Amino acid sequence: MLAGLGYAGVAISARLLQDNSITALLHSPTTYTLPISGALAFLLYSLALQRGSVTLATTPMIALQTITPAAVGVFVLGDAVRAGWWPAAVAGFVLSAAGSLILVRFESVKANA
């Protein structure tokens, strides 16, 4: 899960980068949080793969690295869902969360058998 949040940090940092000038880019904290988040996420994902199955490590990571930046974009950064597409956005969120839970549950049942 932490790896997913790390990769979400990469996406959010990339979204917040200012492209005014090279000086502004070098003085922006997001310029540094982007590679640090990516390196930390890679390290955490590698550790998760060493300790468990690929499914148990990957499923929550993919879910969090997808859902977190989308939620931050909509609720914090002022991004918007296209008019009339809120039901599809909510359905996508629910399907993603349900699929993640199903994958993790069946993998843990398989591991216990």
N, CA, C and O atoms as a GROMACS GRO file, in nm:
protein
  452
    1MET      N    1   0.082  -0.119   0.000
    1MET     CA    2   0.000   0.000   0.000
    1MET      C    3   0.086   0.126   0.000
    1MET      O    4   0.055   0.224  -0.067
    2LEU      N    5   0.196   0.121   0.075
    2LEU     CA    6   0.284   0.238   0.081
    2LEU      C    7   0.349   0.265  -0.054
    2LEU      O    8   0.370   0.381  -0.090
    3ALA      N    9   0.380   0.161  -0.128
    3ALA     CA   10   0.436   0.180  -0.262
    3ALA      C   11   0.335   0.251  -0.352
    3ALA      O   12   0.371   0.340  -0.430
    4GLY      N   13   0.209   0.213  -0.340
    4GLY     CA   14   0.104   0.280  -0.418
    4GLY      C   15   0.093   0.427  -0.383
    4GLY      O   16   0.073   0.511  -0.471
    5LEU      N   17   0.104   0.458  -0.255
    5LEU     CA   18   0.102   0.599  -0.214
    5LEU      C   19   0.226   0.673  -0.264
    5LEU      O   20   0.218   0.791  -0.297
    6GLY      N   21   0.340   0.603  -0.269
    6GLY     CA   22   0.461   0.664  -0.324
    6GLY      C   23   0.445   0.699  -0.471
    6GLY      O   24   0.482   0.808  -0.515
    7TYR      N   25   0.390   0.604  -0.548
    7TYR     CA   26   0.366   0.631  -0.690
    7TYR      C   27   0.258   0.738  -0.709
    7TYR      O   28   0.262   0.813  -0.806
    8ALA      N   29   0.162   0.743  -0.617
    8ALA     CA   30   0.063   0.851  -0.621
    8ALA      C   31   0.131   0.985  -0.598
    8ALA      O   32   0.094   1.085  -0.659
    9GLY      N   33   0.232   0.986  -0.509
    9GLY     CA   34   0.310   1.108  -0.488
    9GLY      C   35   0.382   1.154  -0.613
    9GLY      O   36   0.395   1.274  -0.638
   10VAL      N   37   0.428   1.059  -0.694
   10VAL     CA   38   0.491   1.093  -0.822
   10VAL      C   39   0.390   1.163  -0.912
   10VAL      O   40   0.419   1.267  -0.971
   11ALA      N   41   0.271   1.104  -0.923
   11ALA     CA   42   0.168   1.162  -1.010
   11ALA      C   43   0.125   1.300  -0.963
   11ALA      O   44   0.108   1.392  -1.044
   12ILE      N   45   0.106   1.314  -0.833
   12ILE     CA   46   0.063   1.444  -0.779
   12ILE      C   47   0.174   1.548  -0.795
   12ILE      O   48   0.146   1.663  -0.828
   13SER      N   49   0.299   1.509  -0.773
   13SER     CA   50   0.411   1.600  -0.792
   13SER      C   51   0.421   1.645  -0.937
   13SER      O   52   0.444   1.763  -0.965
   14ALA      N   53   0.404   1.552  -1.028
   14ALA     CA   54   0.408   1.587  -1.171
   14ALA      C   55   0.296   1.684  -1.207
   14ALA      O   56   0.314   1.775  -1.287
   15ARG      N   57   0.179   1.663  -1.146
   15ARG     CA   58   0.065   1.752  -1.172
   15ARG      C   59   0.091   1.893  -1.119
   15ARG      O   60   0.043   1.991  -1.177
   16LEU      N   61   0.167   1.903  -1.009
   16LEU     CA   62   0.191   2.033  -0.945
   16LEU      C   63   0.313   2.107  -0.999
   16LEU      O   64   0.335   2.223  -0.965
   17LEU      N   65   0.393   2.043  -1.083
   17LEU     CA   66   0.512   2.110  -1.136
   17LEU      C   67   0.475   2.234  -1.216
   17LEU      O   68   0.381   2.233  -1.295
   18GLN      N   69   0.549   2.340  -1.193
   18GLN     CA   70   0.530   2.464  -1.268
   18GLN      C   71   0.631   2.465  -1.382
   18GLN      O   72   0.748   2.430  -1.364
   19ASP      N   73   0.588   2.505  -1.497
   19ASP     CA   74   0.680   2.509  -1.611
   19ASP      C   75   0.708   2.652  -1.658
   19ASP      O   76   0.726   2.676  -1.778
   20ASN      N   77   0.713   2.744  -1.564
   20ASN     CA   78   0.738   2.884  -1.598
   20ASN      C   79   0.880   2.905  -1.648
   20ASN      O   80   0.901   2.961  -1.755
   21SER      N   81   0.978   2.861  -1.569
   21SER     CA   82   1.118   2.879  -1.606
   21SER      C   83   1.201   2.774  -1.535
   21SER      O   84   1.152   2.708  -1.443
   22ILE      N   85   1.324   2.758  -1.577
   22ILE     CA   86   1.412   2.661  -1.514
   22ILE      C   87   1.443   2.701  -1.370
   22ILE      O   88   1.460   2.614  -1.285
   23THR      N   89   1.450   2.830  -1.343
   23THR     CA   90   1.476   2.877  -1.207
   23THR      C   91   1.359   2.842  -1.115
   23THR      O   92   1.380   2.795  -1.003
   24ALA      N   93   1.238   2.864  -1.162
   24ALA     CA   94   1.120   2.829  -1.082
   24ALA      C   95   1.114   2.678  -1.061
   24ALA      O   96   1.075   2.632  -0.954
   25LEU      N   97   1.152   2.603  -1.162
   25LEU     CA   98   1.151   2.458  -1.152
   25LEU      C   99   1.252   2.410  -1.047
   25LEU      O  100   1.222   2.320  -0.969
   26LEU      N  101   1.369   2.470  -1.046
   26LEU     CA  102   1.472   2.429  -0.951
   26LEU      C  103   1.440   2.469  -0.807
   26LEU      O  104   1.490   2.408  -0.713
   27HIS      N  105   1.358   2.571  -0.790
   27HIS     CA  106   1.321   2.617  -0.656
   27HIS      C  107   1.190   2.555  -0.606
   27HIS      O  108   1.149   2.581  -0.493
   28SER      N  109   1.126   2.477  -0.689
   28SER     CA  110   0.998   2.416  -0.651
   28SER      C  111   1.020   2.288  -0.572
   28SER      O  112   1.097   2.202  -0.615
   29PRO      N  113   0.955   2.273  -0.458
   29PRO     CA  114   0.968   2.149  -0.381
   29PRO      C  115   0.920   2.026  -0.457
   29PRO      O  116   0.971   1.916  -0.436
   30THR      N  117   0.823   2.044  -0.546
   30THR     CA  118   0.772   1.929  -0.620
   30THR      C  119   0.875   1.870  -0.715
   30THR      O  120   0.866   1.753  -0.753
   31THR      N  121   0.973   1.950  -0.755
   31THR     CA  122   1.081   1.898  -0.839
   31THR      C  123   1.159   1.790  -0.765
   31THR      O  124   1.211   1.697  -0.827
   32TYR      N  125   1.166   1.801  -0.636
   32TYR     CA  126   1.242   1.706  -0.555
   32TYR      C  127   1.155   1.595  -0.498
   32TYR      O  128   1.202   1.484  -0.476
   33THR      N  129   1.028   1.625  -0.472
   33THR     CA  130   0.941   1.519  -0.421
   33THR      C  131   0.911   1.414  -0.527
   33THR      O  132   0.885   1.298  -0.493
   34LEU      N  133   0.914   1.453  -0.653
   34LEU     CA  134   0.885   1.358  -0.760
   34LEU      C  135   0.986   1.243  -0.763
   34LEU      O  136   0.944   1.127  -0.752
   35PRO      N  137   1.116   1.267  -0.776
   35PRO     CA  138   1.209   1.154  -0.779
   35PRO      C  139   1.221   1.081  -0.645
   35PRO      O  140   1.243   0.960  -0.641
   36ILE      N  141   1.206   1.154  -0.535
   36ILE     CA  142   1.214   1.090  -0.404
   36ILE      C  143   1.096   0.996  -0.385
   36ILE      O  144   1.113   0.883  -0.338
   37SER      N  145   0.976   1.040  -0.422
   37SER     CA  146   0.858   0.954  -0.412
   37SER      C  147   0.872   0.831  -0.501
   37SER      O  148   0.838   0.720  -0.460
   38GLY      N  149   0.923   0.850  -0.621
   38GLY     CA  150   0.941   0.738  -0.712
   38GLY      C  151   1.042   0.637  -0.661
   38GLY      O  152   1.017   0.516  -0.667
   39ALA      N  153   1.154   0.684  -0.609
   39ALA     CA  154   1.256   0.594  -0.557
   39ALA      C  155   1.206   0.520  -0.434
   39ALA      O  156   1.230   0.400  -0.419
   40LEU      N  157   1.137   0.590  -0.345
   40LEU     CA  158   1.083   0.527  -0.226
   40LEU      C  159   0.977   0.424  -0.262
   40LEU      O  160   0.974   0.314  -0.206
   41ALA      N  161   0.890   0.457  -0.356
   41ALA     CA  162   0.787   0.363  -0.399
   41ALA      C  163   0.849   0.239  -0.462
   41ALA      O  164   0.805   0.127  -0.434
   42PHE      N  165   0.951   0.257  -0.544
   42PHE     CA  166   1.019   0.143  -0.606
   42PHE      C  167   1.082   0.053  -0.500
   42PHE      O  168   1.071  -0.069  -0.508
   43LEU      N  169   1.145   0.113  -0.402
   43LEU     CA  170   1.207   0.036  -0.294
   43LEU      C  171   1.101  -0.041  -0.214
   43LEU      O  172   1.118  -0.159  -0.186
   44LEU      N  173   0.993   0.026  -0.178
   44LEU     CA  174   0.888  -0.040  -0.101
   44LEU      C  175   0.821  -0.151  -0.179
   44LEU      O  176   0.789  -0.256  -0.123
   45TYR      N  177   0.799  -0.130  -0.308
   45TYR     CA  178   0.738  -0.235  -0.392
   45TYR      C  179   0.833  -0.354  -0.403
   45TYR      O  180   0.788  -0.468  -0.398
   46SER      N  181   0.961  -0.329  -0.419
   46SER     CA  182   1.060  -0.437  -0.425
   46SER      C  183   1.060  -0.518  -0.296
   46SER      O  184   1.067  -0.641  -0.300
   47LEU      N  185   1.054  -0.450  -0.183
   47LEU     CA  186   1.048  -0.520  -0.054
   47LEU      C  187   0.920  -0.602  -0.041
   47LEU      O  188   0.922  -0.714   0.012
   48ALA      N  189   0.810  -0.548  -0.088
   48ALA     CA  190   0.683  -0.622  -0.083
   48ALA      C  191   0.689  -0.747  -0.169
   48ALA      O  192   0.637  -0.852  -0.131
   49LEU      N  193   0.753  -0.737  -0.285
   49LEU     CA  194   0.766  -0.854  -0.372
   49LEU      C  195   0.854  -0.962  -0.310
   49LEU      O  196   0.832  -1.081  -0.332
   50GLN      N  197   0.952  -0.921  -0.232
   50GLN     CA  198   1.039  -1.018  -0.165
   50GLN      C  199   0.965  -1.091  -0.054
   50GLN      O  200   0.998  -1.206  -0.024
   51ARG      N  201   0.868  -1.028   0.006
   51ARG     CA  202   0.802  -1.085   0.124
   51ARG      C  203   0.671  -1.154   0.093
   51ARG      O  204   0.620  -1.229   0.177
   52GLY      N  205   0.614  -1.132  -0.024
   52GLY     CA  206   0.483  -1.191  -0.053
   52GLY      C  207   0.467  -1.220  -0.200
   52GLY      O  208   0.562  -1.209  -0.278
   53SER      N  209   0.348  -1.257  -0.237
   53SER     CA  210   0.320  -1.290  -0.377
   53SER      C  211   0.306  -1.162  -0.459
   53SER      O  212   0.287  -1.053  -0.407
   54VAL      N  213   0.315  -1.181  -0.589
   54VAL     CA  214   0.303  -1.067  -0.680
   54VAL      C  215   0.164  -1.005  -0.668
   54VAL      O  216   0.150  -0.882  -0.667
   55THR      N  217   0.061  -1.088  -0.660
   55THR     CA  218  -0.076  -1.037  -0.652
   55THR      C  219  -0.098  -0.957  -0.525
   55THR      O  220  -0.157  -0.848  -0.529
   56LEU      N  221  -0.052  -1.009  -0.412
   56LEU     CA  222  -0.071  -0.938  -0.286
   56LEU      C  223   0.007  -0.807  -0.282
   56LEU      O  224  -0.036  -0.713  -0.215
   57ALA      N  225   0.119  -0.800  -0.350
   57ALA     CA  226   0.199  -0.677  -0.351
   57ALA      C  227   0.147  -0.576  -0.453
   57ALA      O  228   0.148  -0.456  -0.428
   58THR      N  229   0.101  -0.626  -0.567
   58THR     CA  230   0.066  -0.537  -0.678
   58THR      C  231  -0.075  -0.480  -0.669
   58THR      O  232  -0.096  -0.364  -0.703
   59THR      N  233  -0.170  -0.559  -0.625
   59THR     CA  234  -0.310  -0.514  -0.626
   59THR      C  235  -0.333  -0.387  -0.546
   59THR      O  236  -0.389  -0.292  -0.601
   60PRO      N  237  -0.294  -0.380  -0.420
   60PRO     CA  238  -0.318  -0.254  -0.348
   60PRO      C  239  -0.234  -0.138  -0.403
   60PRO      O  240  -0.276  -0.023  -0.398
   61MET      N  241  -0.115  -0.170  -0.455
   61MET     CA  242  -0.031  -0.065  -0.510
   61MET      C  243  -0.099   0.000  -0.631
   61MET      O  244  -0.106   0.123  -0.640
   62ILE      N  245  -0.150  -0.081  -0.723
   62ILE     CA  246  -0.215  -0.027  -0.842
   62ILE      C  247  -0.341   0.051  -0.804
   62ILE      O  248  -0.366   0.159  -0.857
   63ALA      N  249  -0.418  -0.002  -0.712
   63ALA     CA  250  -0.541   0.067  -0.670
   63ALA      C  251  -0.509   0.204  -0.610
   63ALA      O  252  -0.571   0.304  -0.646
   64LEU      N  253  -0.412   0.208  -0.519
   64LEU     CA  254  -0.380   0.336  -0.453
   64LEU      C  255  -0.311   0.434  -0.546
   64LEU      O  256  -0.333   0.555  -0.536
   65GLN      N  257  -0.226   0.384  -0.638
   65GLN     CA  258  -0.158   0.478  -0.727
   65GLN      C  259  -0.252   0.534  -0.832
   65GLN      O  260  -0.219   0.631  -0.899
   66THR      N  261  -0.369   0.474  -0.847
   66THR     CA  262  -0.468   0.524  -0.941
   66THR      C  263  -0.572   0.612  -0.872
   66THR      O  264  -0.602   0.722  -0.919
   67ILE      N  265  -0.624   0.563  -0.762
   67ILE     CA  266  -0.734   0.632  -0.695
   67ILE      C  267  -0.688   0.758  -0.622
   67ILE      O  268  -0.756   0.860  -0.625
   68THR      N  269  -0.572   0.753  -0.556
   68THR     CA  270  -0.526   0.866  -0.476
   68THR      C  271  -0.504   0.994  -0.559
   68THR      O  272  -0.556   1.098  -0.522
   69PRO      N  273  -0.427   0.988  -0.670
   69PRO     CA  274  -0.410   1.112  -0.747
   69PRO      C  275  -0.540   1.164  -0.808
   69PRO      O  276  -0.559   1.284  -0.821
   70ALA      N  277  -0.630   1.072  -0.845
   70ALA     CA  278  -0.758   1.116  -0.898
   70ALA      C  279  -0.839   1.190  -0.792
   70ALA      O  280  -0.897   1.295  -0.818
   71ALA      N  281  -0.841   1.134  -0.672
   71ALA     CA  282  -0.916   1.199  -0.563
   71ALA      C  283  -0.853   1.333  -0.526
   71ALA      O  284  -0.924   1.431  -0.504
   72VAL      N  285  -0.721   1.339  -0.518
   72VAL     CA  286  -0.653   1.465  -0.487
   72VAL      C  287  -0.681   1.568  -0.597
   72VAL      O  288  -0.706   1.685  -0.568
   73GLY      N  289  -0.677   1.524  -0.720
   73GLY     CA  290  -0.705   1.616  -0.831
   73GLY      C  291  -0.844   1.675  -0.824
   73GLY      O  292  -0.862   1.795  -0.844
   74VAL      N  293  -0.943   1.591  -0.795
   74VAL     CA  294  -1.082   1.638  -0.793
   74VAL      C  295  -1.112   1.719  -0.667
   74VAL      O  296  -1.173   1.825  -0.675
   75PHE      N  297  -1.068   1.670  -0.551
   75PHE     CA  298  -1.111   1.732  -0.426
   75PHE      C  299  -1.018   1.842  -0.375
   75PHE      O  300  -1.059   1.926  -0.295
   76VAL      N  301  -0.891   1.844  -0.422
   76VAL     CA  302  -0.796   1.943  -0.371
   76VAL      C  303  -0.750   2.040  -0.480
   76VAL      O  304  -0.742   2.160  -0.457
   77LEU      N  305  -0.721   1.988  -0.598
   77LEU     CA  306  -0.660   2.071  -0.702
   77LEU      C  307  -0.760   2.131  -0.800
   77LEU      O  308  -0.721   2.202  -0.893
   78GLY      N  309  -0.886   2.104  -0.781
   78GLY     CA  310  -0.988   2.168  -0.865
   78GLY      C  311  -1.009   2.102  -1.000
   78GLY      O  312  -1.072   2.162  -1.087
   79ASP      N  313  -0.959   1.981  -1.020
   79ASP     CA  314  -0.990   1.910  -1.144
   79ASP      C  315  -1.138   1.874  -1.141
   79ASP      O  316  -1.200   1.873  -1.035
   80ALA      N  317  -1.193   1.846  -1.256
   80ALA     CA  318  -1.336   1.818  -1.261
   80ALA      C  319  -1.363   1.695  -1.347
   80ALA      O  320  -1.290   1.665  -1.442
   81VAL      N  321  -1.469   1.628  -1.312
   81VAL     CA  322  -1.518   1.519  -1.396
   81VAL      C  323  -1.606   1.583  -1.501
   81VAL      O  324  -1.684   1.674  -1.472
   82ARG      N  325  -1.594   1.535  -1.623
   82ARG     CA  326  -1.671   1.590  -1.733
   82ARG      C  327  -1.821   1.583  -1.702
   82ARG      O  328  -1.867   1.485  -1.642
   83ALA      N  329  -1.895   1.684  -1.741
   83ALA     CA  330  -2.039   1.691  -1.713
   83ALA      C  331  -2.109   1.563  -1.759
   83ALA      O  332  -2.092   1.518  -1.872
   84GLY      N  333  -2.188   1.507  -1.668
   84GLY     CA  334  -2.263   1.387  -1.700
   84GLY      C  335  -2.186   1.257  -1.680
   84GLY      O  336  -2.241   1.149  -1.702
   85TRP      N  337  -2.060   1.265  -1.640
   85TRP     CA  338  -1.978   1.145  -1.626
   85TRP      C  339  -1.953   1.106  -1.481
   85TRP      O  340  -1.875   1.014  -1.455
   86TRP      N  341  -2.017   1.171  -1.386
   86TRP     CA  342  -1.999   1.134  -1.245
   86TRP      C  343  -2.040   0.989  -1.218
   86TRP      O  344  -1.968   0.920  -1.146
   87PRO      N  345  -2.153   0.940  -1.273
   87PRO     CA  346  -2.187   0.800  -1.249
   87PRO      C  347  -2.078   0.704  -1.300
   87PRO      O  348  -2.049   0.604  -1.234
   88ALA      N  349  -2.019   0.733  -1.413
   88ALA     CA  350  -1.912   0.648  -1.467
   88ALA      C  351  -1.788   0.656  -1.379
   88ALA      O  352  -1.721   0.555  -1.358
   89ALA      N  353  -1.756   0.774  -1.328
   89ALA     CA  354  -1.640   0.790  -1.240
   89ALA      C  355  -1.660   0.713  -1.109
   89ALA      O  356  -1.568   0.646  -1.062
   90VAL      N  357  -1.778   0.723  -1.052
   90VAL     CA  358  -1.807   0.649  -0.928
   90VAL      C  359  -1.806   0.499  -0.955
   90VAL      O  360  -1.753   0.422  -0.874
   91ALA      N  361  -1.864   0.456  -1.067
   91ALA     CA  362  -1.864   0.314  -1.101
   91ALA      C  363  -1.722   0.263  -1.121
   91ALA      O  364  -1.690   0.152  -1.078
   92GLY      N  365  -1.638   0.341  -1.184
   92GLY     CA  366  -1.498   0.301  -1.202
   92GLY      C  367  -1.426   0.287  -1.070
   92GLY      O  368  -1.348   0.194  -1.051
   93PHE      N  369  -1.451   0.377  -0.978
   93PHE     CA  370  -1.392   0.369  -0.845
   93PHE      C  371  -1.439   0.244  -0.773
   93PHE      O  372  -1.358   0.170  -0.717
   94VAL      N  373  -1.569   0.219  -0.774
   94VAL     CA  374  -1.625   0.102  -0.705
   94VAL      C  375  -1.573  -0.027  -0.766
   94VAL      O  376  -1.535  -0.119  -0.694
   95LEU      N  377  -1.569  -0.035  -0.899
   95LEU     CA  378  -1.517  -0.156  -0.965
   95LEU      C  379  -1.369  -0.178  -0.935
   95LEU      O  380  -1.326  -0.291  -0.914
   96SER      N  381  -1.293  -0.071  -0.932
   96SER     CA  382  -1.150  -0.083  -0.900
   96SER      C  383  -1.130  -0.132  -0.758
   96SER      O  384  -1.049  -0.221  -0.733
   97ALA      N  385  -1.203  -0.074  -0.664
   97ALA     CA  386  -1.190  -0.115  -0.524
   97ALA      C  387  -1.238  -0.259  -0.505
   97ALA      O  388  -1.173  -0.337  -0.436
   98ALA      N  389  -1.351  -0.295  -0.566
   98ALA     CA  390  -1.403  -0.431  -0.552
   98ALA      C  391  -1.308  -0.532  -0.616
   98ALA      O  392  -1.284  -0.639  -0.559
   99GLY      N  393  -1.256  -0.500  -0.733
   99GLY     CA  394  -1.161  -0.591  -0.798
   99GLY      C  395  -1.036  -0.611  -0.714
   99GLY      O  396  -0.984  -0.722  -0.705
  100SER      N  397  -0.988  -0.506  -0.654
  100SER     CA  398  -0.870  -0.518  -0.568
  100SER      C  399  -0.897  -0.607  -0.449
  100SER      O  400  -0.816  -0.694  -0.415
  101LEU      N  401  -1.010  -0.587  -0.386
  101LEU     CA  402  -1.046  -0.669  -0.271
  101LEU      C  403  -1.063  -0.816  -0.308
  101LEU      O  404  -1.021  -0.904  -0.234
  102ILE      N  405  -1.125  -0.841  -0.422
  102ILE     CA  406  -1.145  -0.979  -0.467
  102ILE      C  407  -1.010  -1.046  -0.495
  102ILE      O  408  -0.988  -1.159  -0.454
  103LEU      N  409  -0.923  -0.976  -0.565
  103LEU     CA  410  -0.791  -1.034  -0.595
  103LEU      C  411  -0.713  -1.066  -0.468
  103LEU      O  412  -0.654  -1.173  -0.457
  104VAL      N  413  -0.711  -0.974  -0.376
  104VAL     CA  414  -0.635  -0.996  -0.252
  104VAL      C  415  -0.698  -1.108  -0.170
  104VAL      O  416  -0.627  -1.190  -0.111
  105ARG      N  417  -0.830  -1.112  -0.166
  105ARG     CA  418  -0.897  -1.215  -0.088
  105ARG      C  419  -0.869  -1.353  -0.145
  105ARG      O  420  -0.835  -1.445  -0.070
  106PHE      N  421  -0.882  -1.370  -0.276
  106PHE     CA  422  -0.858  -1.502  -0.335
  106PHE      C  423  -0.712  -1.542  -0.327
  106PHE      O  424  -0.682  -1.660  -0.315
  107GLU      N  425  -0.621  -1.447  -0.333
  107GLU     CA  426  -0.480  -1.480  -0.319
  107GLU      C  427  -0.450  -1.526  -0.177
  107GLU      O  428  -0.372  -1.620  -0.158
  108SER      N  429  -0.511  -1.461  -0.078
  108SER     CA  430  -0.486  -1.503   0.060
  108SER      C  431  -0.550  -1.638   0.088
  108SER      O  432  -0.496  -1.716   0.167
  109VAL      N  433  -0.664  -1.668   0.027
  109VAL     CA  434  -0.727  -1.800   0.044
  109VAL      C  435  -0.638  -1.906  -0.021
  109VAL      O  436  -0.620  -2.013   0.036
  110LYS      N  437  -0.584  -1.877  -0.138
  110LYS     CA  438  -0.496  -1.971  -0.207
  110LYS      C  439  -0.370  -1.997  -0.126
  110LYS      O  440  -0.321  -2.110  -0.123
  111ALA      N  441  -0.317  -1.895  -0.061
  111ALA     CA  442  -0.195  -1.910   0.017
  111ALA      C  443  -0.220  -1.995   0.143
  111ALA      O  444  -0.131  -2.067   0.188
  112ASN      N  445  -0.340  -1.987   0.198
  112ASN     CA  446  -0.372  -2.065   0.318
  112ASN      C  447  -0.408  -2.210   0.287
  112ASN      O  448  -0.406  -2.294   0.377
  113ALA      N  449  -0.441  -2.241   0.162
  113ALA     CA  450  -0.482  -2.377   0.126
  113ALA      C  451  -0.365  -2.471   0.113
  113ALA      O  452  -0.384  -2.589   0.083
   0.00000   0.00000   0.00000
